[in-house]
Amino acid sequence: MLSEHFTPTYWWIAASLSGLALAVAVASLPSKPRTKLIAGTAVVLVTALYCAARTRGEGSEQAFQLYILGTLPLAVLRWVFAGWFRRQLALARAGEPIQEVKGRHTALFLGALVAVVAGIAVVL
């Protein structure tokens, strides 16, 4: 565990950075600028509220770890599957139907999700 020496301040910073990474990932999905702004802002606000609520009290370290385990893998997977997302967004913008999600796509995503979550859990 790389985080054994973390103080509550370090956990707050790590959770904030994880939330910002997710905000960037979420904001990159919509095609309209206004929707991008709304999506990114919503994630930032939820992160701020969560971090503010969990700064004090017992269990704050575990709460931050769970928040990081919930947000950071999604941001990482957005980066891992960036090519696929880019192709789907290009098809949608061109007015063509997007590619149907098949069982192998779902299995690949779930396998990657489990691997990323396990990797982050080991590091935390």
C-alpha positions, 0 to 999 in steps of 0.5 A, a space after each residue: 500500500 502506497 497510501 499508508 502514511 496519508 493524512 486526511 488532507 492527502 486523502 481529500 486531495 486524492 479524492 479531489 483529483 480523482 473527481 476532477 479526472 472523472 469530470 474531464 472524462 465525463 465532459 469529453 463525452 457530449 458533443 455540445 459545448 453546453 452539455 460538456 460544461 454541465 456534465 463536467 460541472 456536475 461531477 465537480 460539484 458532487 466531488 466537492 460536496 462529498 469531500 466536504 462531507 467526509 473531511 471529518 469523523 471516523 471512517 473518512 479515510 475509508 470513505 475517500 478510498 471508496 470514492 476514489 475506487 468509484 471515480 478513478 477507474 471510470 476516468 481511466 477506462 474512458 482513456 483506455 477506450 478513447 478510440 472506441 468512443 471517438 469512433 462512436 461519436 464520429 458516427 453519431 455526428 455524421 448522422 449514422 447509427 452507432 455500433 451495436 454493443 456486443 457481448 464481447 464489448 461488454 465482457 472486455 469492458 467489465 474485465 478491464 473495469 475489474 482489473 483497473 479497480 483491483 489495481 487501484 485497490 492494491 495501490 490504495 
